[in-house]
């Protein structure tokens, strides 16, 4: 467990060094020591406006089932001491200043660990995402309109019933960037809510720990300063022959989503074709470097 947390922290640290201003990363451990945990770019607030008696609390859980945090001593819990009450709807909100991942449609990955102990009939939790500072909310658990645009890394989380221990979720959201025209510096939000019915179940509720956000270009992609119009390509998705158009002399690289260089072509032509039939299915990056700067776009290999 400690090795996993160490790897995450090291990855975030290295990423920040590589990307500089284009990287927007945080890791909230609720001990106040996480990466970017105290940054104004990432703010966690418990919603006491719609519910003055909000039951979410940050601290050391001391309940029947919730007796310890994932990374001790603290987590965020539906009350650190008492069973969750009846007829309650309580939320906390995590706001985030959008970085390169949303702005250039590269990588936006949000995740956490959770523990649930509730009445599975009508007591449950949700996660909602707002691309525009709270004006629009998308329920990531139940939504059917945008469900094909974002993806769950290890399956959709279940915030009702009994998880019988800590579980993890990761969701990829970068495709919501162009869908809602999220720009660098815009505020996006995540709202976590727990809802209970009128029957007292004497259960502990819902608990989260180690909230993490990665919002950046892949490793090896930096200094993006050319307009989108200076790099174009077709078709997308692609099966074999990819046609790339630039303003002229350029170094074109194909990278995988981790930023590893797969192919490199130096050309003086405005139109270049690359055979990508040998690539595995997945998401890849086109990086075109000219005398004017660097342009980056993403394509899907079928």
N, C-alpha and C positions, 0 to 999 in steps of 0.2 A: 504494500500500500504506500509506504513512504517513498519507495523507488518511483512509483507512478507519479506522485506529487512532485518529486524532485525533477523528473523528466519534464513535466508540464511547466514548471517554473523556469527550468533551463531553456526550454524551447521558446517561451515567451521572451526571456531576456535576450537570447540570440536574435530572435525575430525583430525586436525593437532596435537592436544595434544595426541590423542590416537595413531595415526599412526607413529608419528615422521618422520624418514627418508623415510618410505615407502609411505607416503602421499604427493601428489603433487597437490596443490589446489590454485586457484587464483580467484579473483573477481575484475574486472576492472570497476570502476565507472566513470572514466575520471576526477575525482577530485583529483586523486593522493593519495587517502586514502584507496583504496580497499585492500583486503587481497592479498599479493604477487604482487600488482600492480607495484611496483618498483623493483621487483626481477629480476636478470639477467636470471633466468630460464624461464621467461615469457616476451617476448619482442614484442611490437606492433610498426610497422614501416609503414609509408606511402610510397608507391612505386613511387619514383620520377625518377627511372632509365629508366623504359619503358615509362613513361609519365612525363616529367619535369613540365607539367602544371596540375599535379594531383589535382583534386578538393576536395578530402577528407580533412576535417579539424576537429581538436579537439577544442571544445569550446562551447560557449553559442549560440544555434540556435536563429536567429532573422529574420525569414522569414514569408511568408504569412500563411502557414499551420504549418510549423515547428517553433513554437514560444517558446517552452520550452523543456528541456530534460526530460527524465523519472525520473531520480533522479537529481535534479537541483544542479548546474547550467549547467553542461557540458555533451556533448555527442560527437559522431563522426558522421559528417554530410557531404553530398555532397555539400560543401560550406555552411558556417554558415549564409551568408547574401544574396547570389544571387541564381537565378534559375540555374539549371544545364544546361550546354551548349550543343550544338549539336555535333554529330560525336566525342564523347568522350568515352574513356575506362579508368577508374581510379580504382585503387586497393589499399587496405591496407592489410598487412600481420601480423598475430599473430603467433609467434613461441613459442613452448612449449617443455621443456625437459621431455621426457616420464618417467613416474613413474611406480608404482606397477600395476596400472590398465592395461596398455598395456603389461608390461613384463610378468604378470601372468594371463592375460586374465580374469580380475575381473570386475572392473567398470571404465568406461571412459564416462563421461557425459559432453557434451558441450552445452551451451545455451546462449541466449541473448534475449533482447526485441528489437523490430524494429518498424519503422513507415515508410510507403512508400506512396509517392504521385507522380505518374508518368503517362506518356502516356502508356497505356496497350498494344498498338499495337506493339511497337518495343523497348521500353526503359525498362530495367529490371536489376535486381541484381542477383548475384550468390554467392554461397559459395563452395570453393574447399578445399579438404584436401590432404596434402602431408604426406605420412608415412616415407619419407626418405629425409628430409631437402631440399625439392624443386625439386628433380629429377623427381618424379612422382606426377601427380595431378589428383585427382578424383573429378569430379563435383557432389557434394552431391545432387543437385537438379535434374539433368538430367541423372545421371549415371544409366545404366542398368546391368552392369557387376557385381558390388559389392553391388547392392541395397538390396539384401537379407541378407547381412552380418551386415549392420548397420540399426538402427531403429529410427524413429522419435517419440518422446514421445507424442505429441499431433497433429500429422499430419504435413506433409511437409509444410514449410513456402512458402508464395507467395510474391515475391519481385518485383511485377509490379502492375500497377493500383493504387487503393486507398484503404489503409487498414482502413481508417476512425478511426484512433487512434492507440494506442500502441498494438502490438501483441507479443506473446512470442513463442519461439521455443526451443526445447531440442532434441539433437540427441545422441544416444548411439553408441559408436564406438569401444568398447573393442574387438570385434571379428576381427577387422582389425589388432590387435596386432599379433596374430599367423599367419594370412594370409600374412603379409608382414615382419614377423620376427622382429617386433619392440622390441628392448631391452631397459632395464632400462638405462637412460641417453642419448638415441637417441633423435634427434631433429625432431619433427613433426611440421607441419604448417597448418594454416587456412588462405585462401586468399579470401577476400571479394571484389567483383568487381561490379561496376555499369557501364552499357553500354547504350549509347544513339544513336539514329539515326540522320538523317539530318534535321528533322523537329523540329522547336522550339515550345515546348508545354507550356512554362512558368509555369513549375511545380517545386516543391521543391526537388524531388528526393528520397533519401533513407537515413535513420538515424538509428544508433544502439546505445544502452546504456546497461550498466550492463552485460558485457560479463563475463561468469563464466565457470570454468573448474574444474571438479572433476575427479582425476586420481589416484585411490587408491584401496586397498583391502577393503572389507566390514568391518563394525564395528565388533570387536572380532577376526579378522584375523591379526596376527602379527608374527614377528620373523620367517618368512618363510626362512628356511635355508637348507632344504633337496633337493636333486636332484629329478627331475621329475620321474626318474626310481625307486625311493624308494616308490612310491605310484602309483598304477594302478587300474583300475576298468573297468567293462563292465556289460551290454551293455550301450550305450549312443547314442540316448535317451533311457530312461528306463521307463517301465510301472509298474512293481511290484518288482521283485527280483534284487537287486543290489549286485554284487560280487566285493569285495574290496580286493586287495592284497598289503601287506606291507612286511617289512623284519622280522616281528615277533611281539613281545609284543608291544601293542600300545593302545592309547585311540583314538577312532574314533568318530568324531562328524559330524552330518549333520546340516547345517545351511541354513537359507533362505538368499536371496540376501542382506537383511538388517543386517545380522550378528547374528540373533537370533537363538539360539540353538534349533533344532527340535528333534533330537535323539542323544543319547550318548551310545556307546558300548565300554567296556573294554575287550580286547582280548589278548591272548598269541599266537594265531594262525597266520599263514602267510596269510590265506585266510578266509575272513569273509563275510557272506551274511546278507543283511539287506532288510526287506520288506518295500518298500516305496509306496505301493499301496494306502495308506491313504493320501498321500500328494497331494495337489492341483497341477495342471499343472503349470510349470514355471521353473526358473533357481534356482539351489541349489548348495551349497558348501560342499565338503568333506574335513575335516581337520583331518589329522592323526598325532598324537603326539607320538614320541618315545623317547628313551633315547638319540638319536642323534639329535633331533630337531623336527621341524614341517614341514609338506608338505601339500600343499593345491591344490585342483583341483575343477573344476566346472562340473556339469552334468545337463541335461535337463530332467525333469519329464514330460512325456506325459499325 
